[in-house]
C-alpha cells in the first residue's frame, strides 16, 4: 500500500467522522502533514488534542519512535532506534580495544593492524604465540523477552507465555531438576578438590596419566611448550600428563578439580551446585524462564511484535570475556617494548573476543529487523490504515507518517551495521594473527 492509498483511506474516513471525533487513547503524537488538509475543522480538532499534524517531532532518523500512535508499530520503530544505539556502542567498545592494541605495540592508525602484529610476533618470538581459550558466553534474558512482547502486543499475557531457547537455559539449582526429554541437565560445582568427571576451570589433579588441555606441572608424555631446569613440563602439554594440569579454559578433567567443575547428568542432581542449566539436545528448543545462551524464540504474538521483541532481546545480550592463556618464548634479541606490550595482550584479546561475539548478535538482529520491515511492519500499518475510520485522529494522522518511515529503516540499520562490520573484520584479522 502506497502513501496515496493511505491518504484516500483517511479522506474516506472523514465522511463518517463527526466533527467531535475522538483524539485517540491519550491525545498524543500521531503524524501526517497532508492527510486532513481538505478538512480544516478536523485538522483544528487534532491540533487542539495535541496531535503533531505537521510532523515537527521528527522520526527514527532523529531518534523518535513515537510516530504512529499504534503500540506494535511504534515498538518496532523503537527497536530500530535501539539497534542503532547498540551497534554504535559495541563498535566503539571494539574500536577502543583495537586502538589500545595499536598503542601497546606502537602501531600507527594508518597501518594494517593484523599484518603489523604478525610481523612483530615473527621478529620477537621463537615460535609465535600459543593461545588457549574458550569462546565467549553470551546470554539473553528470557524474562525481558516476554516483557518486551507483552508491551508490544496487548493480547499477550506475560504470566501465561514462555520463550524457547535453542541452547542452554539457566535453571533453578535442585536435586530434583528435570529438563525434560529434549534437554540434559548440567550442574556446576565450585570449590577445592571436587570429584570431577567433566569440564574443569582451574587446576585438575589427574587420577591417572591423562591428556592435559592447559599447563602441565609434572611430566608430559608428548610435546611440552615450556620445560624447567629439571626437565619437567611447566607449559602446555600435547600428550599425557603426570601431575597437575592448570587448564587455560574449561577443559576435560578426570580427577580432582580445584575451581569449577561442570558435569552432565550427575548423580544426585544439582544439589549443592552453584549453577544449573538445561541444555537442548541437537536441534531441539526448550522452554526457558532464565537466561539463554543460544538463539531465543519470543512468545507467539503479532509478526511485528515478535520481530521487535526478538531484536530487543538480542540487543540486550551480555557476553562475558573468555578465560584465556598465552604461552610464548621471547627470542634472544626481542625488543623490550614488545615484551612489555605482551603483558596486557591476554586482557585485550579477551575483551575483543567478547565484543566481537556481541557484535555478531547485533548484526543478526539488524538483518532480522530489515527483513521484517518489508512484511510484518508494513502489514501492521496497512491494518491500521484500514481501521482509521473508527474515529481515532491520532491513528488517522499516524499511519501516513509510519508508512513514510518504512523507507528509513534499512538506511539506519545498514549504516550502523557497515561501521560495526568494519571493526569486526579488523578484530578477526587480529584473532588470525595471534592464532585464535
C-alpha positions as CSV (number, residue, x, y, z in Angstrom):
1,X,0.0,0.0,0.0
2,X,1.5,3.4,-1.0
3,X,1.2,6.8,0.6
4,X,-1.6,7.9,-1.8
5,X,-3.7,4.9,-0.7
6,X,-3.2,5.9,3.0
7,X,-4.5,9.4,2.2
8,X,-7.5,8.1,0.3
9,X,-8.4,5.8,3.3
10,X,-8.1,8.7,5.6
11,X,-10.1,11.1,3.5
12,X,-12.8,8.4,3.2
13,X,-12.9,8.2,7.0
14,X,-13.7,11.9,7.1
15,X,-17.1,11.2,5.5
16,X,-18.2,9.2,8.6
17,X,-16.2,11.0,11.3
18,X,-18.3,13.5,13.3
19,X,-16.8,16.9,13.9
20,X,-16.3,15.9,17.6
21,X,-14.1,13.0,16.6
22,X,-12.0,11.4,19.4
23,X,-8.4,12.4,19.9
24,X,-7.3,8.8,20.5
25,X,-6.3,6.9,23.6
26,X,-4.0,9.6,25.0
27,X,-4.4,12.5,22.6
28,X,-0.7,12.4,21.8
29,X,1.7,12.4,18.9
30,X,0.3,11.0,15.6
31,X,1.9,12.4,12.5
32,X,0.7,13.2,8.9
33,X,1.1,16.7,7.4
34,X,-1.4,16.4,4.5
35,X,-3.8,13.7,5.4
36,X,-6.6,16.1,6.6
37,X,-5.7,19.1,4.5
38,X,-9.2,19.1,3.0
39,X,-10.9,19.3,6.3
40,X,-9.8,22.3,8.4
41,X,-12.3,21.5,11.1
42,X,-10.9,18.1,11.9
43,X,-7.4,19.4,11.5
44,X,-8.1,22.0,14.1
45,X,-9.6,19.4,16.4
46,X,-6.4,17.3,16.0
47,X,-4.2,20.3,16.9
48,X,-6.3,21.0,20.0
49,X,-5.9,17.4,21.0
50,X,-2.1,17.8,20.9
51,X,-1.5,15.8,17.8
52,X,1.5,16.9,15.8
53,X,-0.2,17.2,12.4
54,X,3.0,18.7,10.8
55,X,5.5,16.0,11.8
56,X,7.6,18.5,13.7
57,X,8.7,15.8,16.2
58,X,10.7,14.0,13.5
59,X,11.1,10.3,13.0
60,X,13.6,7.5,13.6
61,X,16.5,9.3,12.0
62,X,16.1,11.9,14.8
63,X,15.8,9.1,17.4
64,X,12.0,9.4,17.7
65,X,10.0,6.2,17.8
66,X,6.6,7.6,18.9
67,X,5.3,8.0,15.4
68,X,2.0,6.3,14.7
69,X,0.2,6.0,18.0
70,X,-0.1,2.3,17.3
71,X,1.7,0.3,20.0
72,X,3.1,-2.5,17.9
73,X,4.3,-0.3,15.1
74,X,6.0,2.2,17.4
75,X,7.6,-0.7,19.3
76,X,9.2,-1.8,16.0
77,X,10.4,1.7,15.3
78,X,11.8,1.8,18.8
79,X,13.8,-1.4,18.2
80,X,15.3,0.3,15.1
81,X,16.4,3.3,17.2
82,X,17.7,1.0,19.9
83,X,19.6,-1.1,17.3
84,X,21.5,2.0,16.1
85,X,22.5,2.9,19.6
86,X,23.6,-0.7,20.4
87,X,25.5,-1.1,17.2
88,X,27.4,2.2,17.8
89,X,28.1,1.2,21.4
90,X,29.6,-2.2,20.5
91,X,31.5,-0.6,17.6
92,X,33.0,2.0,20.0
93,X,34.0,-0.7,22.5
94,X,35.6,-2.9,19.9
95,X,37.5,0.0,18.3
96,X,38.7,1.1,21.7
97,X,40.4,-2.2,22.3
98,X,41.8,-2.3,18.8
99,X,43.2,1.2,19.3
100,X,44.6,0.0,22.6
101,X,46.4,-2.8,20.8
102,X,47.9,-0.2,18.4
103,X,49.1,1.9,21.3
104,X,50.5,-1.1,23.2
105,X,52.6,-2.3,20.2
106,X,53.4,1.1,18.7
107,X,51.3,0.6,15.5
108,X,50.1,3.7,13.7
109,X,46.4,4.2,12.9
110,X,47.1,4.0,9.1
111,X,48.9,0.6,9.3
112,X,47.3,-2.8,8.8
113,X,47.0,-3.9,12.5
114,X,46.9,-7.6,11.9
115,X,49.9,-7.6,9.5
116,X,51.9,-5.4,11.8
117,X,51.2,-7.6,14.8
118,X,52.2,-10.7,12.8
119,X,55.4,-9.0,11.8
120,X,56.3,-8.2,15.4
121,X,55.5,-11.8,16.5
122,X,57.7,-13.2,13.8
123,X,60.6,-10.8,14.8
124,X,60.4,-11.2,18.5
125,X,59.2,-14.7,19.3
126,X,60.8,-18.1,18.9
127,X,57.7,-20.0,17.8
128,X,54.9,-17.5,17.7
129,X,52.1,-17.4,20.3
130,X,50.2,-20.4,21.7
131,X,46.7,-19.2,22.8
132,X,44.3,-21.4,24.6
133,X,40.8,-20.1,25.2
134,X,37.1,-20.9,25.3
135,X,34.6,-19.0,23.2
136,X,32.8,-16.1,25.0
137,X,29.5,-17.0,26.5
138,X,26.6,-14.7,25.5
139,X,23.3,-14.9,27.4
140,X,19.8,-13.4,26.7
141,X,17.3,-12.8,29.4
142,X,14.1,-14.8,28.7
143,X,12.0,-12.8,31.1
144,X,13.0,-9.5,29.4
145,X,11.9,-11.0,26.1
146,X,8.4,-11.9,27.5
147,X,8.1,-8.4,28.9
148,X,9.1,-6.8,25.5
149,X,6.5,-8.9,23.7
150,X,3.7,-8.1,26.2
151,X,4.4,-4.3,26.0
152,X,4.1,-4.5,22.2
153,X,1.1,-6.8,21.9
154,X,-1.8,-6.2,24.3
155,X,-3.1,-9.7,23.6
156,X,0.0,-11.3,25.2
157,X,-0.3,-12.2,28.9
158,X,3.2,-12.2,30.4
159,X,2.1,-14.7,33.1
160,X,1.0,-17.4,30.7
161,X,3.6,-17.4,27.9
162,X,7.1,-18.8,27.5
163,X,10.1,-18.3,25.3
164,X,12.0,-21.1,23.6
165,X,15.8,-21.5,23.7
166,X,17.9,-23.5,21.3
167,X,21.0,-23.6,23.5
168,X,21.3,-23.8,27.3
169,X,18.9,-22.2,29.7
170,X,19.6,-21.2,33.3
171,X,17.6,-23.4,35.7
172,X,16.9,-23.5,39.4
173,X,19.5,-25.4,41.5
174,X,17.8,-28.5,42.8
175,X,18.5,-32.2,43.5
176,X,15.3,-33.0,41.5
177,X,16.0,-30.8,38.5
178,X,14.1,-32.1,35.4
179,X,15.0,-30.7,32.0
180,X,12.6,-32.8,30.0
181,X,13.2,-35.4,27.3
182,X,14.8,-33.0,24.8
183,X,17.4,-31.5,27.2
184,X,20.1,-32.7,29.5
185,X,21.0,-31.5,33.0
186,X,24.3,-29.7,33.5
187,X,25.5,-28.7,37.0
188,X,28.4,-26.6,38.0
189,X,30.1,-27.2,41.4
190,X,32.7,-24.9,42.9
191,X,35.5,-25.4,45.5
192,X,38.7,-27.3,46.2
193,X,39.1,-31.0,45.5
194,X,35.8,-31.5,43.7
195,X,35.5,-35.1,42.3
196,X,35.1,-34.1,38.7
197,X,34.2,-36.1,35.6
198,X,33.5,-33.3,33.2
199,X,34.7,-29.8,32.4
200,X,37.1,-28.1,34.9
201,X,38.0,-24.5,35.0
202,X,41.1,-24.3,37.3
203,X,43.5,-27.0,38.3
204,X,42.9,-30.7,37.7
205,X,44.8,-33.2,39.9
206,X,44.7,-36.1,37.5
207,X,43.8,-39.6,38.8
208,X,45.9,-41.2,36.1
209,X,48.1,-40.1,33.2
210,X,45.6,-38.1,31.1
211,X,45.5,-35.6,28.3
212,X,46.1,-32.0,29.5
213,X,44.4,-29.1,27.8
214,X,46.4,-26.5,29.6
215,X,49.7,-26.1,31.5
216,X,51.1,-29.4,33.0
217,X,53.1,-29.2,36.2
218,X,54.9,-32.6,36.1
219,X,55.9,-35.0,33.3
220,X,54.5,-34.7,29.8
221,X,54.4,-37.7,27.6
222,X,54.4,-35.7,24.4
223,X,55.4,-32.2,23.3
224,X,55.9,-29.6,26.0
225,X,56.0,-25.9,25.3
226,X,58.0,-24.9,28.4
227,X,60.5,-27.0,30.3
228,X,62.1,-26.2,33.6
229,X,65.8,-27.0,34.5
230,X,64.8,-30.4,35.9
231,X,63.2,-31.4,32.6
232,X,59.7,-31.1,34.0
233,X,56.9,-29.7,31.9
234,X,55.6,-26.3,33.1
235,X,53.9,-25.3,29.9
236,X,51.2,-26.7,27.6
237,X,51.4,-30.4,27.1
238,X,50.5,-32.1,23.8
239,X,50.2,-35.6,25.2
240,X,49.6,-37.4,28.5
241,X,50.3,-35.5,31.8
242,X,51.5,-37.0,35.1
243,X,50.8,-34.4,37.7
244,X,48.6,-31.3,37.9
245,X,47.0,-29.7,34.9
246,X,46.3,-26.0,35.0
247,X,43.5,-25.6,32.5
248,X,43.6,-22.4,30.3
249,X,39.9,-22.6,29.7
250,X,37.2,-25.1,30.5
251,X,39.0,-28.4,29.8
252,X,38.2,-32.0,30.4
253,X,39.2,-33.3,33.8
254,X,39.1,-36.8,35.2
255,X,40.2,-36.4,38.8
256,X,40.0,-33.7,41.5
257,X,39.2,-30.2,40.3
258,X,40.2,-27.1,42.2
259,X,38.0,-24.4,40.7
260,X,34.7,-25.0,38.9
261,X,33.6,-28.4,37.5
262,X,30.6,-28.7,35.2
263,X,29.2,-32.2,34.9
264,X,26.3,-33.6,32.8
265,X,23.5,-35.6,34.5
266,X,25.5,-36.1,37.8
267,X,24.2,-38.5,40.4
268,X,22.3,-36.5,43.0
269,X,21.2,-33.8,40.5
270,X,22.4,-30.3,41.1
271,X,22.2,-30.3,44.9
272,X,25.0,-28.0,46.3
273,X,25.8,-26.7,42.8
274,X,26.5,-23.0,42.2
275,X,24.7,-23.1,38.8
276,X,22.4,-25.4,36.9
277,X,21.2,-25.3,33.3
278,X,19.2,-27.3,30.9
279,X,20.9,-27.8,27.5
280,X,18.9,-28.6,24.4
281,X,19.9,-31.7,22.5
282,X,20.5,-31.5,18.8
283,X,18.1,-29.1,17.1
284,X,15.6,-29.1,19.9
285,X,14.2,-25.9,21.5
286,X,13.4,-25.9,25.2
287,X,11.1,-23.7,27.3
288,X,13.2,-21.1,29.2
289,X,12.5,-18.8,32.1
290,X,16.0,-17.7,32.9
291,X,19.0,-16.7,30.7
292,X,19.6,-18.4,27.4
293,X,23.0,-18.8,25.8
294,X,21.6,-19.8,22.4
295,X,19.1,-18.5,19.9
296,X,15.8,-17.4,21.6
297,X,12.3,-17.5,20.2
298,X,9.8,-15.0,21.7
299,X,6.2,-16.0,22.5
300,X,3.7,-16.0,19.8
301,X,2.4,-12.5,19.0
302,X,1.7,-10.3,16.0
303,X,4.5,-10.6,13.5
304,X,5.9,-7.1,14.1
305,X,5.9,-7.6,17.8
306,X,7.8,-10.9,17.5
307,X,10.3,-9.2,15.3
308,X,10.8,-6.3,17.7
309,X,10.9,-8.4,20.9
310,X,13.5,-10.7,19.4
311,X,15.6,-7.7,18.4
312,X,15.3,-6.2,21.8
313,X,16.4,-9.5,23.4
314,X,19.4,-9.8,21.2
315,X,20.4,-6.1,21.7
316,X,20.4,-6.7,25.5
317,X,22.6,-9.9,25.3
318,X,25.5,-9.9,27.7
319,X,28.8,-11.5,26.5
320,X,31.4,-12.3,29.1
321,X,35.1,-12.2,28.2
322,X,36.6,-15.7,27.9
323,X,39.3,-17.1,30.1
324,X,42.5,-17.5,28.0
325,X,46.1,-18.3,28.4
326,X,49.0,-17.2,26.2
327,X,52.3,-19.1,26.0
328,X,55.3,-17.8,24.2
329,X,59.1,-17.7,24.3
330,X,60.9,-14.4,23.5
331,X,63.8,-14.5,21.1
332,X,67.3,-13.5,22.4
333,X,67.1,-10.1,20.7
334,X,63.4,-9.4,21.5
335,X,62.5,-5.7,21.7
336,X,61.9,-4.5,25.3
337,X,58.8,-2.5,24.3
338,X,57.3,-5.6,22.6
339,X,57.9,-7.7,25.7
340,X,56.1,-5.1,27.8
341,X,53.2,-5.0,25.4
342,X,52.7,-8.8,25.7
343,X,51.8,-8.5,29.4
344,X,48.5,-6.8,28.5
345,X,47.7,-8.9,25.4
346,X,45.5,-11.5,27.2
347,X,43.2,-8.8,28.6
348,X,43.0,-7.1,25.2
349,X,42.2,-10.4,23.4
350,X,39.5,-11.4,25.9
351,X,37.8,-8.0,25.6
352,X,38.0,-8.2,21.8
353,X,36.5,-11.7,21.7
354,X,33.6,-10.7,23.9
355,X,32.9,-7.5,21.9
356,X,33.1,-9.4,18.6
357,X,30.6,-12.0,19.9
358,X,28.1,-9.3,20.9
359,X,28.7,-7.6,17.5
360,X,27.7,-10.8,15.7
361,X,24.4,-10.9,17.6
362,X,23.7,-7.3,17.0
363,X,24.4,-7.6,13.2
364,X,22.0,-10.6,13.0
365,X,19.3,-8.6,14.9
366,X,19.6,-5.7,12.4
367,X,19.2,-8.1,9.5
368,X,16.1,-9.5,11.0
369,X,14.6,-6.1,11.5
370,X,15.2,-5.1,7.9
371,X,13.6,-8.3,6.7
372,X,10.5,-7.8,9.0
373,X,10.1,-4.2,7.9
374,X,9.1,-5.3,4.4
375,X,6.3,-7.6,5.6
376,X,5.3,-7.6,9.2
377,X,5.6,-3.9,9.8
378,X,4.0,-2.9,6.5
379,X,1.1,-5.2,7.2
380,X,0.5,-3.7,10.6
381,X,0.5,-0.2,9.1
382,X,-1.9,-1.4,6.4
383,X,-4.3,-2.8,9.0
384,X,-4.2,0.4,11.0
385,X,-5.0,2.4,7.9
386,X,-8.0,0.2,7.1
387,X,-9.3,0.8,10.6
388,X,-8.8,4.5,10.7
389,X,-12.5,5.2,10.1
390,X,-13.2,4.2,13.8
391,X,-12.6,7.9,14.7
392,X,-9.1,7.9,16.2
393,X,-7.4,11.0,14.9
394,X,-4.1,10.0,16.4
395,X,-4.0,6.9,14.3
396,X,-5.6,8.7,11.3
397,X,-2.6,11.0,11.2
398,X,-0.1,8.5,12.3
399,X,-0.4,5.8,9.6
400,X,0.8,8.1,6.9
401,X,3.9,9.1,8.7
402,X,4.6,5.5,9.7
403,X,4.4,4.5,6.1
404,X,6.9,7.2,5.2
405,X,9.3,5.9,8.0
406,X,9.4,2.5,6.4
407,X,11.9,3.7,3.9
408,X,14.3,4.9,6.7
409,X,14.5,1.6,8.5
410,X,17.0,-0.1,6.1
411,X,19.2,3.1,5.8
412,X,19.6,3.4,9.6
413,X,20.4,-0.3,10.1
414,X,22.6,-0.7,7.1
415,X,24.6,2.4,8.1
416,X,25.3,1.3,11.7
417,X,25.9,-2.3,10.5
418,X,28.5,-1.2,7.9
419,X,30.7,0.5,10.5
420,X,30.3,-2.3,13.0
421,X,31.3,-4.9,10.4
422,X,34.4,-3.0,9.6
423,X,35.5,-3.3,13.3
424,X,34.6,-7.0,13.4
425,X,36.7,-7.6,10.3
426,X,39.7,-5.9,11.8
427,X,39.2,-7.9,15.0
428,X,39.0,-11.2,13.0
429,X,42.4,-10.3,11.4
430,X,43.9,-9.8,14.9
431,X,42.5,-13.2,16.0
432,X,44.1,-14.9,13.0
433,X,47.4,-13.2,13.7
434,X,47.5,-14.4,17.3
435,X,46.3,-17.9,16.4
436,X,42.8,-17.9,17.8
